[in-house]
Amino acid sequence: MSFLRRRKGSEFSKSNNSTDSHSSKDDDNNKKDKSKRVQNEERIKKFSCVDSCCWFIGCICSTWWFVLFLYNAMPASFPQFVTEAITGPLPDPPGLKLLKEGLTVKHPVVFVPGIVTGGLELWEGHQCADGLFRKRLWGGTFGELYKRPLCWVEHMSLDNETGLDPPGVRVRPVSGLVAADYFAPGYFVWAVLIANLACIGYEEKTMYMAAYDWRISFQNTEVRDQTLSRIKSNIELMVATNGGNKVVVIPHSMGVLYFLHFMKWVEAPAPMGGGGGSDWCAKHIKAIMNIGGPFLGVPKAVGGLFSSEAKDIAVARALAPGVLDKDVFGLQTLQHLMRMTRTWDSTMSMIPKGGDTVWGGLDWSPEGGYYCSGKKLKSNDIRTAVQNETRSLENRESVNYGRIISFGKDVAEAHSSKFERIDFRGAVKGNNLANKTTCDVWTEYHEMGMGGIKAVADYKAYTAGSILDLLHFVAPKLMARGDAHFSYGIADNLDDPKYNHYKYWSNPLETKLPNAPDMEIYSMYGVGIPTERAYVYKLTSASECCIPFQIDTSAEGGSEDSCLKGGVFSVNGDETVPVLSAGFMCAKGWRGRTRFNPSGIHTYIREYDHAPPANLLEGRGTQSGAHVDIMGNFALIEDIIRVAAGATGEDLGGDRVYSDIFKWSERIDLDL
C-alpha cells in the first residue's frame, strides 16, 4: 500500500511538473505574443501617426488647390457680387464715375514716390549675392531677406563715409510704373490711382513714375544716377508731346521734399543745377498735389535715428525683451537695422525743421490743448462739447509736445522749472561701452562710453532745437554727411547767396517757391489718426553690445483719453506725419504772397478724415486717411483726376479742413 501511495505520489508530482512546464511554456509564448502585439501596436501607432500627418497635409493641399481652382474658374464679377450681397451696392470707382461725367485725359501726370515704397534691384554684388542680378532686394517678396539676411543688409547699406555705393556693390532703382505700383504682392501704393487714371484714358505715355534711389541724399541722386536730369527731360518731353499741356506732379511722403529740391535744382545754373532758368516751372507745371507731405519733418525720424525705434518696434521690443537686441540665431536685429539705416542719408531730410519756433519749446507747443480721444464727437452735442473743452484745458497743462524726447515720464509731464538739466555738449566720450572686438555689430554707440551715455540722459528733455545737437553727439558720422546735404533752420534773409546751395533746397523755410503765379500747390493728407509726436525714453543695460536708449513702453497716461500711450505722445495726423508738418506751409507759410512764396502761388489744403474699413471685404478701405492707405482713398483719387483733367483748386471747392491746422499755424510766430 505504501508503495502504491508512493507510486501515485510520484505520478502526481510528475503530472504537476509536466503541468508546470507546460504552463511556463504557455507563459513564455504568451509573453512573446504579447510583445509581438505591443510591437505591432506601436508600429501601427507609428504608421497611423505618419498616415494622419500625411492625410492632414494632403487634405490641406487638396482643399487649397480646390479653392484655387474655384477662384480661377469663377466669373471675375463673383467677388464683387458676394461683397455687394453682404454690404450693399458698391460705389463706382472714381475713374469710372468721372468717365461717365465726360472727363478725359488732359494734363500728363508725374508720380514721385516716397521713402521705402520704391523698388531697388541689384546690378553688382559680392559673392554671397550670386544669382541675384537684377533681382529686387527691396520690394516684391523680400525673399532674399529671409534666405540670406546678413548678405541682404550688406548690400542694402551704403558707404558710411560717402553715403554712396560701397566697393563692389551697385543697387539701383527699378524703372517704370512697376517701380512703386505695389510695394509687395497685394499691397498697393500707386496701383489704385494708376488704374483709376487709366479709366479716363491715361496710359504710359501720359504717366511717368519718377523713380529714384530713396536711400541716398537728393543731390547725390543726380551725382550718381542723373535722376534729376531724367525727371527734367521726361517732363519736357511729356509737355511737348501732349499739346503743350503742363504736367500735374503728384509726390507722396518724402517725395514731397525730393520734388521741392528738384524745383530749385531745375532753376539753378549748371553744374550745381539743371540750368532750366527761373521760368522753367511756370512753363511746365500746372499743379503739385502733395500727398502726406512731411514739409517740416517728422518726430518719427528722430526716434528712428536715435534708437532705431518707432511706436510699433517699441511695442515689439517690450513684448519680447532682448530678442531684437541680443544675439539670437546670430542676428542682432536692431543693431543691424541701425547700422544699415544710418548709412541712408535720405532719412536726415525728415528731421524736424524750424526748431523751437515751429515745434515748440519745453513748456509750449502749437498743438497745446489737443484732445486725444479716439471717439468722434457730435457737433450738436453741447454737453459733450463742454466736456471736450474741459479735457482740452487739462491736456494743455500736462502734454508738452515741444519735448520731442524726455527721459522719464516725470520729466515729460513736469514744468521745466521742476527738474535740473546738465548740458551734454561738453561731455567727454570714452571708456567704451563694450570692446568693439566682442560685438558682432558695430554702432556709433560703442565709442560713446558710459560717460557720454549718462550725459545724454542727464540732459532730461530735448526740443526740436536741441535734437540736432543730440544727433551730432550720438551719431557724428551720420550727421557729418547730413550737414553737407540738408539744413533745418529758418532763413532770416532768403536773398543771401548762401541759400543758393543745394543743402537748403528741400527745406521750405530756407528757400523760395518758383516764380510761377499760375501754378497751384495742394497739401493733401489724412487726419483723425493718433500720430507720433514725442517720446518718453529710458536707459537700458549698458553692459552688452546693445543700443543704450529705449522708448519706455511702461509710460502710460492717467486716463483712457490720455495722449501718452506706451511711451509715445500722439497728436492728430495720418499715423506718420503730424498735421502741423503736413499743413503749415499751405495754411500759413505759403498762403498768399509771402517771402517764401513771392509770386503768390495759390495753395490749398485738402484733408481726408480717416474712416477705417467697415469689414474685411473692403480691404484697406476706400476712406482711409493712413499715410500709405490714403493712396486708395476715393475722395483723394477723385480730386487728383479732376485736376489732371483740367480743374482748378477753386473748382474743387478750395480748402477742406477737419483739423485745427489754421489755429495751430497762427500760434507759430514766424516772420512772413
Buried (B, 14 or more C-beta within 10 A) or exposed (E): EEEEEEEEEEEEEEEEEEEEEEEEEEEEEEEEEEEEEEEEEEEEEEEEEEEEEEEEEEEEEEEEEEEEEEEEEEEEEEEEEEBEEEEEEEEEBBBEBBBEEEBEBBBBBBBBBBBBBBBBBBEEBEEEBEEBEEBBBBBBEBEBBEEBBEBBBBBBBBEBEEBBBBEEBEBBBBEEBBBBBBBEEEEBBBBBBBBBBBBBBBEEEBBBBBBBBBBBBBBBBBEBBEBBBBBBEBBBEBBEEBEEBBBBBBBBBBBBBBBBBBBBBBBBEEEBBBBBBEEBBBBBBBBBBBBBBBBBBBBBBBBBBBBBBBBEBBBBBBEEEEEBBBBEEEBBBBBBBBBBBBBBBBBBBBBBBBBBBBBBBBBBBBBBBBBBBEEEEEEEEEEEEEBBEEBBEBBBEBBBBBBBBBBBBEBBBBEBEEBEBEEBEEBEBEEBBBEEEEBEBBBBBBBBBBEBBBBBBBBBBBBBBBBBBBBBBBBEBBBEBBEBBBBBBBBEEBEEEEBBBBBBBBBBBBBBBBBBEEBBBBBBBBBBBBBBBBBBBBBBEBEBBBBBBBBBBEBBBEEEBBBBBBBBBBBBBBBBBBBBBBBBBBBBBBBEEBBBBBBBBBBBBBBBBBBBBEEEBBBBBBBBBBBBBBBBBBBBBBBBBBBBBBBBBEEBEEBBBBBBBBEBBEBBEBEE
